[in-house]
Amino acid sequence: MKTLTLIFLCLSMAFAETRKPQTAQMSADERIAFFEKSLKDTPSDLGVQAGLASAFIQKMRETTDFAYLNRAAAIVDKMLAADPKSYDGIRLSAEIETHRHNFPRAAELASTLLERNPSDAGALGLLGDSLMELGQYDSAPTLPATTASPTIASLPATPSRLWIGWLWRLRRAVPRLRIWRGAWSSSATCS
């Protein structure tokens, strides 16, 4: 299960979303430079701060240098100090906690986001990821069977979409896998 989770995590990173359309084609370094310059011009703009934090998170993904994650966390802490209910601040905080493997806290933050906006696919993905990492498969968010496929299909290719699809299939597959695993293990022989 850890291998599958790791595969989907890697795939989801390839489709990471960006915060602003004008930076969508930029590299992480270019985004950092863009948002640092913008932050000098408008230091109290929470959108610019969120963009810079997001760029630092992306740079951490590319380099595995957690100093970038710490820089993102410092920005998010300032965002939340200025506005404790900042939706972007809470969302970025949940993402940071996920990278730090603090899955209980990430699940708590994602749940807070979903209380405010139940249709937030990103928060649903963060919650699902956290609960899966905690082994709480039955607690993972569900989508009604009649609306799950169209909802998933209409989302852009983001980590959230990948996780929603994965959770949706996993929740339906677990009973079949348990039956299959039992049949396979009783008939398998080791030589």
Summary of the structure (lengths in Angstrom):
residues: 191
radius of gyration: 18.6
end to end distance: 24.7
largest distance: 69.3
contacts: 559
relative contact order: 0.09
helix: 77%
strand: 0%
